Amino acid sequence: MLARTPEDEILRAEDLALVVEVAAPDSKRTDYVTKHKEYADAGIPFYWILDLDDPVSLVACHQAGELGYQDAPPVTGTFRTTEPFPAEIDLAALLD
């Protein structure tokens, strides 16, 4: 799995700490199933799935060894975390 930066540098999956996916209505199965498995297999430690349907929600997934990702329950309102870095996100404000 490769990506390029605006400076045309190559990023590899092992260089990433987090992928945030915005789930689109026509790609939710891909985001919640296919990419979920692919990113876990690639070794990306954290995967957040942001769903902009009302109410806006976020599912935070983290690597759980050979099991792949362990998913936290969906969060609405304010999402708070300390991993992979401290963050607080007002999810409803994302649509303002």
Backbone as XML, in Angstrom:
<?xml version="1.0"?>
<chain id="A" units="angstrom">
  <residue number="1" name="MET">
    <atom name="N" x="0.851" y="-1.169" z="0.000"/>
    <atom name="CA" x="0.000" y="0.000" z="0.000"/>
    <atom name="C" x="0.898" y="1.233" z="0.000"/>
  </residue>
  <residue number="2" name="LEU">
    <atom name="N" x="0.740" y="2.074" z="-1.007"/>
    <atom name="CA" x="1.556" y="3.266" z="-1.160"/>
    <atom name="C" x="0.678" y="4.485" z="-1.391"/>
  </residue>
  <residue number="3" name="ALA">
    <atom name="N" x="1.193" y="5.641" z="-1.002"/>
    <atom name="CA" x="0.549" y="6.919" z="-1.283"/>
    <atom name="C" x="1.649" y="7.923" z="-1.558"/>
  </residue>
  <residue number="4" name="ARG">
    <atom name="N" x="1.294" y="9.038" z="-2.142"/>
    <atom name="CA" x="2.284" y="10.085" z="-2.419"/>
    <atom name="C" x="1.892" y="11.364" z="-1.691"/>
  </residue>
  <residue number="5" name="THR">
    <atom name="N" x="2.897" y="12.101" z="-1.238"/>
    <atom name="CA" x="2.672" y="13.389" z="-0.596"/>
    <atom name="C" x="2.624" y="14.459" z="-1.682"/>
  </residue>
  <residue number="6" name="PRO">
    <atom name="N" x="2.208" y="15.689" z="-1.340"/>
    <atom name="CA" x="2.227" y="16.770" z="-2.337"/>
    <atom name="C" x="3.631" y="17.012" z="-2.905"/>
  </residue>
  <residue number="7" name="GLU">
    <atom name="N" x="4.652" y="16.667" z="-2.147"/>
    <atom name="CA" x="6.032" y="16.832" z="-2.619"/>
    <atom name="C" x="6.478" y="15.622" z="-3.433"/>
  </residue>
  <residue number="8" name="ASP">
    <atom name="N" x="5.545" y="14.717" z="-3.748"/>
    <atom name="CA" x="5.784" y="13.518" z="-4.540"/>
    <atom name="C" x="6.669" y="12.491" z="-3.823"/>
  </residue>
  <residue number="9" name="GLU">
    <atom name="N" x="6.676" y="12.550" z="-2.491"/>
    <atom name="CA" x="7.374" y="11.528" z="-1.725"/>
    <atom name="C" x="6.448" y="10.325" z="-1.572"/>
  </residue>
  <residue number="10" name="ILE">
    <atom name="N" x="7.027" y="9.153" z="-1.515"/>
    <atom name="CA" x="6.228" y="7.942" z="-1.333"/>
    <atom name="C" x="6.062" y="7.663" z="0.156"/>
  </residue>
  <residue number="11" name="LEU">
    <atom name="N" x="4.821" y="7.433" z="0.560"/>
    <atom name="CA" x="4.519" y="7.002" z="1.925"/>
    <atom name="C" x="4.131" y="5.537" z="1.884"/>
  </residue>
  <residue number="12" name="ARG">
    <atom name="N" x="4.651" y="4.781" z="2.808"/>
    <atom name="CA" x="4.296" y="3.372" z="2.913"/>
    <atom name="C" x="3.388" y="3.195" z="4.135"/>
  </residue>
  <residue number="13" name="ALA">
    <atom name="N" x="2.595" y="2.138" z="4.122"/>
    <atom name="CA" x="1.661" y="1.889" z="5.216"/>
    <atom name="C" x="2.368" y="1.898" z="6.563"/>
  </residue>
  <residue number="14" name="GLU">
    <atom name="N" x="3.556" y="1.329" z="6.630"/>
    <atom name="CA" x="4.267" y="1.271" z="7.912"/>
    <atom name="C" x="4.716" y="2.646" z="8.403"/>
  </residue>
  <residue number="15" name="ASP">
    <atom name="N" x="4.630" y="3.676" z="7.542"/>
    <atom name="CA" x="4.971" y="5.040" z="7.941"/>
    <atom name="C" x="3.793" y="5.750" z="8.603"/>
  </residue>
  <residue number="16" name="LEU">
    <atom name="N" x="2.618" y="5.161" z="8.519"/>
    <atom name="CA" x="1.404" y="5.818" z="9.008"/>
    <atom name="C" x="1.051" y="5.367" z="10.417"/>
  </residue>
  <residue number="17" name="ALA">
    <atom name="N" x="0.602" y="6.310" z="11.223"/>
    <atom name="CA" x="0.093" y="5.986" z="12.553"/>
    <atom name="C" x="-1.428" y="5.877" z="12.539"/>
  </residue>
  <residue number="18" name="LEU">
    <atom name="N" x="-2.062" y="6.592" z="11.612"/>
    <atom name="CA" x="-3.520" y="6.694" z="11.600"/>
    <atom name="C" x="-4.023" y="6.936" z="10.182"/>
  </residue>
  <residue number="19" name="VAL">
    <atom name="N" x="-5.128" y="6.280" z="9.840"/>
    <atom name="CA" x="-5.881" y="6.594" z="8.628"/>
    <atom name="C" x="-7.277" y="6.984" z="9.084"/>
  </residue>
  <residue number="20" name="VAL">
    <atom name="N" x="-7.778" y="8.111" z="8.572"/>
    <atom name="CA" x="-9.145" y="8.541" z="8.852"/>
    <atom name="C" x="-9.917" y="8.455" z="7.541"/>
  </residue>
  <residue number="21" name="GLU">
    <atom name="N" x="-10.973" y="7.686" z="7.560"/>
    <atom name="CA" x="-11.806" y="7.479" z="6.377"/>
    <atom name="C" x="-13.142" y="8.167" z="6.604"/>
  </residue>
  <residue number="22" name="VAL">
    <atom name="N" x="-13.570" y="8.981" z="5.643"/>
    <atom name="CA" x="-14.911" y="9.565" z="5.692"/>
    <atom name="C" x="-15.810" y="8.636" z="4.884"/>
  </residue>
  <residue number="23" name="ALA">
    <atom name="N" x="-16.733" y="7.992" z="5.583"/>
    <atom name="CA" x="-17.610" y="7.016" z="4.937"/>
    <atom name="C" x="-18.653" y="7.738" z="4.093"/>
  </residue>
  <residue number="24" name="ALA">
    <atom name="N" x="-18.702" y="7.371" z="2.839"/>
    <atom name="CA" x="-19.714" y="7.917" z="1.936"/>
    <atom name="C" x="-20.863" y="6.919" z="1.858"/>
  </residue>
  <residue number="25" name="PRO">
    <atom name="N" x="-22.090" y="7.395" z="1.609"/>
    <atom name="CA" x="-23.235" y="6.478" z="1.575"/>
    <atom name="C" x="-23.037" y="5.285" z="0.647"/>
  </residue>
  <residue number="26" name="ASP">
    <atom name="N" x="-22.373" y="5.497" z="-0.474"/>
    <atom name="CA" x="-22.207" y="4.405" z="-1.429"/>
    <atom name="C" x="-20.946" y="3.576" z="-1.204"/>
  </residue>
  <residue number="27" name="SER">
    <atom name="N" x="-20.176" y="3.894" z="-0.147"/>
    <atom name="CA" x="-18.940" y="3.134" z="0.094"/>
    <atom name="C" x="-18.828" y="2.601" z="1.517"/>
  </residue>
  <residue number="28" name="LYS">
    <atom name="N" x="-19.913" y="2.612" z="2.258"/>
    <atom name="CA" x="-19.821" y="2.202" z="3.665"/>
    <atom name="C" x="-19.338" y="0.766" z="3.822"/>
  </residue>
  <residue number="29" name="ARG">
    <atom name="N" x="-19.821" y="-0.130" z="2.999"/>
    <atom name="CA" x="-19.363" y="-1.523" z="3.100"/>
    <atom name="C" x="-17.858" y="-1.603" z="2.860"/>
  </residue>
  <residue number="30" name="THR">
    <atom name="N" x="-17.380" y="-0.880" z="1.875"/>
    <atom name="CA" x="-15.939" y="-0.852" z="1.593"/>
    <atom name="C" x="-15.174" y="-0.300" z="2.789"/>
  </residue>
  <residue number="31" name="ASP">
    <atom name="N" x="-15.663" y="0.794" z="3.377"/>
    <atom name="CA" x="-14.965" y="1.435" z="4.491"/>
    <atom name="C" x="-14.979" y="0.576" z="5.753"/>
  </residue>
  <residue number="32" name="TYR">
    <atom name="N" x="-16.129" y="-0.027" z="6.061"/>
    <atom name="CA" x="-16.274" y="-0.783" z="7.299"/>
    <atom name="C" x="-15.779" y="-2.227" z="7.200"/>
  </residue>
  <residue number="33" name="VAL">
    <atom name="N" x="-15.653" y="-2.766" z="5.981"/>
    <atom name="CA" x="-15.256" y="-4.170" z="5.837"/>
    <atom name="C" x="-13.936" y="-4.296" z="5.082"/>
  </residue>
  <residue number="34" name="THR">
    <atom name="N" x="-13.931" y="-3.893" z="3.815"/>
    <atom name="CA" x="-12.761" y="-4.115" z="2.969"/>
    <atom name="C" x="-11.541" y="-3.322" z="3.438"/>
  </residue>
  <residue number="35" name="LYS">
    <atom name="N" x="-11.693" y="-1.997" z="3.540"/>
    <atom name="CA" x="-10.555" y="-1.177" z="3.963"/>
    <atom name="C" x="-10.155" y="-1.499" z="5.397"/>
  </residue>
  <residue number="36" name="HIS">
    <atom name="N" x="-11.133" y="-1.804" z="6.224"/>
    <atom name="CA" x="-10.879" y="-2.188" z="7.618"/>
    <atom name="C" x="-9.871" y="-3.346" z="7.655"/>
  </residue>
  <residue number="37" name="LYS">
    <atom name="N" x="-10.111" y="-4.353" z="6.846"/>
    <atom name="CA" x="-9.218" y="-5.516" z="6.799"/>
    <atom name="C" x="-7.888" y="-5.172" z="6.135"/>
  </residue>
  <residue number="38" name="GLU">
    <atom name="N" x="-7.927" y="-4.438" z="5.020"/>
    <atom name="CA" x="-6.699" y="-4.103" z="4.303"/>
    <atom name="C" x="-5.763" y="-3.251" z="5.150"/>
  </residue>
  <residue number="39" name="TYR">
    <atom name="N" x="-6.289" y="-2.246" z="5.843"/>
    <atom name="CA" x="-5.447" y="-1.383" z="6.668"/>
    <atom name="C" x="-4.873" y="-2.156" z="7.850"/>
  </residue>
  <residue number="40" name="ALA">
    <atom name="N" x="-5.665" y="-3.032" z="8.443"/>
    <atom name="CA" x="-5.158" y="-3.862" z="9.547"/>
    <atom name="C" x="-4.044" y="-4.772" z="9.038"/>
  </residue>
  <residue number="41" name="ASP">
    <atom name="N" x="-4.268" y="-5.419" z="7.887"/>
    <atom name="CA" x="-3.252" y="-6.302" z="7.310"/>
    <atom name="C" x="-1.978" y="-5.533" z="6.957"/>
  </residue>
  <residue number="42" name="ALA">
    <atom name="N" x="-2.115" y="-4.258" z="6.589"/>
    <atom name="CA" x="-0.960" y="-3.436" z="6.239"/>
    <atom name="C" x="-0.189" y="-2.975" z="7.476"/>
  </residue>
  <residue number="43" name="GLY">
    <atom name="N" x="-0.774" y="-3.177" z="8.665"/>
    <atom name="CA" x="-0.073" y="-2.818" z="9.901"/>
    <atom name="C" x="-0.267" y="-1.386" z="10.355"/>
  </residue>
  <residue number="44" name="ILE">
    <atom name="N" x="-1.271" y="-0.704" z="9.823"/>
    <atom name="CA" x="-1.544" y="0.667" z="10.266"/>
    <atom name="C" x="-2.179" y="0.571" z="11.647"/>
  </residue>
  <residue number="45" name="PRO">
    <atom name="N" x="-1.553" y="1.182" z="12.662"/>
    <atom name="CA" x="-2.006" y="0.973" z="14.043"/>
    <atom name="C" x="-3.423" y="1.461" z="14.353"/>
  </residue>
  <residue number="46" name="PHE">
    <atom name="N" x="-3.845" y="2.567" z="13.739"/>
    <atom name="CA" x="-5.151" y="3.138" z="14.059"/>
    <atom name="C" x="-5.907" y="3.475" z="12.784"/>
  </residue>
  <residue number="47" name="TYR">
    <atom name="N" x="-7.222" y="3.203" z="12.812"/>
    <atom name="CA" x="-8.122" y="3.477" z="11.688"/>
    <atom name="C" x="-9.397" y="4.058" z="12.274"/>
  </residue>
  <residue number="48" name="TRP">
    <atom name="N" x="-9.713" y="5.285" z="11.892"/>
    <atom name="CA" x="-10.940" y="5.924" z="12.354"/>
    <atom name="C" x="-11.892" y="6.035" z="11.164"/>
  </residue>
  <residue number="49" name="ILE">
    <atom name="N" x="-13.153" y="5.667" z="11.390"/>
    <atom name="CA" x="-14.169" y="5.774" z="10.347"/>
    <atom name="C" x="-15.161" y="6.851" z="10.782"/>
  </residue>
  <residue number="50" name="LEU">
    <atom name="N" x="-15.208" y="7.920" z="10.017"/>
    <atom name="CA" x="-16.074" y="9.057" z="10.299"/>
    <atom name="C" x="-17.298" y="8.951" z="9.411"/>
  </residue>
  <residue number="51" name="ASP">
    <atom name="N" x="-18.466" y="8.871" z="10.026"/>
    <atom name="CA" x="-19.730" y="8.758" z="9.294"/>
    <atom name="C" x="-20.488" y="10.070" z="9.466"/>
  </residue>
  <residue number="52" name="LEU">
    <atom name="N" x="-20.707" y="10.778" z="8.362"/>
    <atom name="CA" x="-21.329" y="12.103" z="8.421"/>
    <atom name="C" x="-22.850" y="12.069" z="8.411"/>
  </residue>
  <residue number="53" name="ASP">
    <atom name="N" x="-23.453" y="10.866" z="8.373"/>
    <atom name="CA" x="-24.904" y="10.781" z="8.503"/>
    <atom name="C" x="-25.304" y="11.277" z="9.889"/>
  </residue>
  <residue number="54" name="ASP">
    <atom name="N" x="-26.483" y="11.881" z="9.983"/>
    <atom name="CA" x="-26.966" y="12.423" z="11.256"/>
    <atom name="C" x="-27.399" y="11.292" z="12.182"/>
  </residue>
  <residue number="55" name="PRO">
    <atom name="N" x="-26.875" y="11.202" z="13.391"/>
    <atom name="CA" x="-25.849" y="12.054" z="13.978"/>
    <atom name="C" x="-24.456" y="11.622" z="13.523"/>
  </residue>
  <residue number="56" name="VAL">
    <atom name="N" x="-23.574" y="12.589" z="13.357"/>
    <atom name="CA" x="-22.196" y="12.301" z="12.964"/>
    <atom name="C" x="-21.587" y="11.376" z="14.020"/>
  </residue>
  <residue number="57" name="SER">
    <atom name="N" x="-20.891" y="10.346" z="13.551"/>
    <atom name="CA" x="-20.278" y="9.394" z="14.489"/>
    <atom name="C" x="-18.877" y="9.029" z="14.029"/>
  </residue>
  <residue number="58" name="LEU">
    <atom name="N" x="-18.102" y="8.507" z="14.956"/>
    <atom name="CA" x="-16.749" y="8.066" z="14.664"/>
    <atom name="C" x="-16.521" y="6.722" z="15.337"/>
  </residue>
  <residue number="59" name="VAL">
    <atom name="N" x="-16.007" y="5.771" z="14.562"/>
    <atom name="CA" x="-15.607" y="4.475" z="15.098"/>
    <atom name="C" x="-14.089" y="4.456" z="15.091"/>
  </residue>
  <residue number="60" name="ALA">
    <atom name="N" x="-13.496" y="4.300" z="16.265"/>
    <atom name="CA" x="-12.034" y="4.240" z="16.387"/>
    <atom name="C" x="-11.616" y="2.780" z="16.471"/>
  </residue>
  <residue number="61" name="CYS">
    <atom name="N" x="-10.749" y="2.373" z="15.565"/>
    <atom name="CA" x="-10.258" y="1.003" z="15.518"/>
    <atom name="C" x="-8.758" y="1.028" z="15.819"/>
  </residue>
  <residue number="62" name="HIS">
    <atom name="N" x="-8.288" y="0.043" z="16.571"/>
    <atom name="CA" x="-6.848" y="-0.045" z="16.820"/>
    <atom name="C" x="-6.375" y="-1.485" z="16.661"/>
  </residue>
  <residue number="63" name="GLN">
    <atom name="N" x="-5.116" y="-1.633" z="16.298"/>
    <atom name="CA" x="-4.543" y="-2.955" z="16.084"/>
    <atom name="C" x="-4.623" y="-3.779" z="17.367"/>
  </residue>
  <residue number="64" name="ALA">
    <atom name="N" x="-5.033" y="-5.024" z="17.217"/>
    <atom name="CA" x="-5.131" y="-5.951" z="18.355"/>
    <atom name="C" x="-4.377" y="-7.238" z="18.002"/>
  </residue>
  <residue number="65" name="GLY">
    <atom name="N" x="-3.147" y="-7.072" z="17.552"/>
    <atom name="CA" x="-2.318" y="-8.226" z="17.230"/>
    <atom name="C" x="-2.836" y="-8.995" z="16.037"/>
  </residue>
  <residue number="66" name="GLU">
    <atom name="N" x="-2.803" y="-10.307" z="16.123"/>
    <atom name="CA" x="-3.208" y="-11.163" z="15.007"/>
    <atom name="C" x="-4.697" y="-11.080" z="14.707"/>
  </residue>
  <residue number="67" name="LEU">
    <atom name="N" x="-5.465" y="-10.510" z="15.604"/>
    <atom name="CA" x="-6.908" y="-10.393" z="15.406"/>
    <atom name="C" x="-7.283" y="-9.265" z="14.452"/>
  </residue>
  <residue number="68" name="GLY">
    <atom name="N" x="-6.330" y="-8.454" z="14.067"/>
    <atom name="CA" x="-6.633" y="-7.283" z="13.241"/>
    <atom name="C" x="-7.066" y="-6.138" z="14.141"/>
  </residue>
  <residue number="69" name="TYR">
    <atom name="N" x="-8.036" y="-5.364" z="13.669"/>
    <atom name="CA" x="-8.495" y="-4.222" z="14.458"/>
    <atom name="C" x="-9.529" y="-4.631" z="15.495"/>
  </residue>
  <residue number="70" name="GLN">
    <atom name="N" x="-9.445" y="-3.964" z="16.634"/>
    <atom name="CA" x="-10.511" y="-4.019" z="17.632"/>
    <atom name="C" x="-11.243" y="-2.689" z="17.510"/>
  </residue>
  <residue number="71" name="ASP">
    <atom name="N" x="-12.558" y="-2.730" z="17.359"/>
    <atom name="CA" x="-13.349" y="-1.525" z="17.161"/>
    <atom name="C" x="-13.980" y="-1.077" z="18.468"/>
  </residue>
  <residue number="72" name="ALA">
    <atom name="N" x="-13.861" y="0.212" z="18.744"/>
    <atom name="CA" x="-14.591" y="0.801" z="19.864"/>
    <atom name="C" x="-16.022" y="1.052" z="19.392"/>
  </residue>
  <residue number="73" name="PRO">
    <atom name="N" x="-16.968" y="1.178" z="20.305"/>
    <atom name="CA" x="-18.337" y="1.515" z="19.888"/>
    <atom name="C" x="-18.356" y="2.885" z="19.205"/>
  </residue>
  <residue number="74" name="PRO">
    <atom name="N" x="-19.305" y="3.111" z="18.296"/>
    <atom name="CA" x="-19.399" y="4.428" z="17.647"/>
    <atom name="C" x="-19.620" y="5.523" z="18.686"/>
  </residue>
  <residue number="75" name="VAL">
    <atom name="N" x="-18.967" y="6.658" z="18.451"/>
    <atom name="CA" x="-19.088" y="7.812" z="19.349"/>
    <atom name="C" x="-19.813" y="8.919" z="18.601"/>
  </residue>
  <residue number="76" name="THR">
    <atom name="N" x="-20.757" y="9.562" z="19.267"/>
    <atom name="CA" x="-21.392" y="10.774" z="18.753"/>
    <atom name="C" x="-21.077" y="11.878" z="19.744"/>
  </residue>
  <residue number="77" name="GLY">
    <atom name="N" x="-21.370" y="13.117" z="19.391"/>
    <atom name="CA" x="-21.073" y="14.226" z="20.304"/>
    <atom name="C" x="-19.602" y="14.590" z="20.211"/>
  </residue>
  <residue number="78" name="THR">
    <atom name="N" x="-18.872" y="14.366" z="21.284"/>
    <atom name="CA" x="-17.445" y="14.693" z="21.317"/>
    <atom name="C" x="-16.621" y="13.420" z="21.399"/>
  </residue>
  <residue number="79" name="PHE">
    <atom name="N" x="-15.704" y="13.269" z="20.473"/>
    <atom name="CA" x="-14.778" y="12.135" z="20.464"/>
    <atom name="C" x="-13.503" y="12.575" z="21.171"/>
  </residue>
  <residue number="80" name="ARG">
    <atom name="N" x="-13.088" y="11.793" z="22.165"/>
    <atom name="CA" x="-11.848" y="12.075" z="22.904"/>
    <atom name="C" x="-10.961" y="10.842" z="22.876"/>
  </residue>
  <residue number="81" name="THR">
    <atom name="N" x="-9.674" y="11.074" z="22.702"/>
    <atom name="CA" x="-8.723" y="9.966" z="22.697"/>
    <atom name="C" x="-7.353" y="10.458" z="23.151"/>
  </residue>
  <residue number="82" name="THR">
    <atom name="N" x="-6.529" y="9.515" z="23.545"/>
    <atom name="CA" x="-5.132" y="9.813" z="23.862"/>
    <atom name="C" x="-4.191" y="9.115" z="22.888"/>
  </residue>
  <residue number="83" name="GLU">
    <atom name="N" x="-4.771" y="8.216" z="22.044"/>
    <atom name="CA" x="-3.932" y="7.472" z="21.107"/>
    <atom name="C" x="-4.455" y="7.597" z="19.684"/>
  </residue>
  <residue number="84" name="PRO">
    <atom name="N" x="-3.651" y="7.757" z="18.709"/>
    <atom name="CA" x="-2.190" y="7.763" z="18.743"/>
    <atom name="C" x="-1.610" y="9.089" z="19.207"/>
  </residue>
  <residue number="85" name="PHE">
    <atom name="N" x="-2.486" y="10.046" z="19.531"/>
    <atom name="CA" x="-2.098" y="11.345" z="20.076"/>
    <atom name="C" x="-3.332" y="11.905" z="20.775"/>
  </residue>
  <residue number="86" name="PRO">
    <atom name="N" x="-3.164" y="12.827" z="21.722"/>
    <atom name="CA" x="-4.332" y="13.414" z="22.379"/>
    <atom name="C" x="-5.168" y="14.213" z="21.372"/>
  </residue>
  <residue number="87" name="ALA">
    <atom name="N" x="-6.477" y="13.973" z="21.375"/>
    <atom name="CA" x="-7.370" y="14.689" z="20.468"/>
    <atom name="C" x="-8.769" y="14.774" z="21.066"/>
  </residue>
  <residue number="88" name="GLU">
    <atom name="N" x="-9.431" y="15.865" z="20.760"/>
    <atom name="CA" x="-10.836" y="16.062" z="21.128"/>
    <atom name="C" x="-11.514" y="16.681" z="19.916"/>
  </residue>
  <residue number="89" name="ILE">
    <atom name="N" x="-12.548" y="16.009" z="19.395"/>
    <atom name="CA" x="-13.208" y="16.455" z="18.183"/>
    <atom name="C" x="-14.703" y="16.581" z="18.456"/>
  </residue>
  <residue number="90" name="ASP">
    <atom name="N" x="-15.254" y="17.774" z="18.237"/>
    <atom name="CA" x="-16.691" y="17.988" z="18.312"/>
    <atom name="C" x="-17.264" y="17.500" z="16.986"/>
  </residue>
  <residue number="91" name="LEU">
    <atom name="N" x="-17.795" y="16.305" z="16.956"/>
    <atom name="CA" x="-18.233" y="15.687" z="15.711"/>
    <atom name="C" x="-19.364" y="16.443" z="15.040"/>
  </residue>
  <residue number="92" name="ALA">
    <atom name="N" x="-20.331" y="16.934" z="15.811"/>
    <atom name="CA" x="-21.458" y="17.674" z="15.228"/>
    <atom name="C" x="-20.988" y="18.950" z="14.534"/>
  </residue>
  <residue number="93" name="ALA">
    <atom name="N" x="-19.915" y="19.555" z="15.049"/>
    <atom name="CA" x="-19.404" y="20.794" z="14.464"/>
    <atom name="C" x="-18.770" y="20.571" z="13.090"/>
  </residue>
  <residue number="94" name="LEU">
    <atom name="N" x="-18.502" y="19.336" z="12.728"/>
    <atom name="CA" x="-17.889" y="19.065" z="11.432"/>
    <atom name="C" x="-18.834" y="19.401" z="10.278"/>
  </residue>
  <residue number="95" name="LEU">
    <atom name="N" x="-20.124" y="19.461" z="10.569"/>
    <atom name="CA" x="-21.102" y="19.789" z="9.526"/>
    <atom name="C" x="-21.474" y="21.254" z="9.507"/>
  </residue>
  <residue number="96" name="ASP">
    <atom name="N" x="-20.970" y="22.020" z="10.459"/>
    <atom name="CA" x="-21.268" y="23.468" z="10.514"/>
    <atom name="C" x="-20.567" y="24.239" z="9.420"/>
  </residue>
</chain>
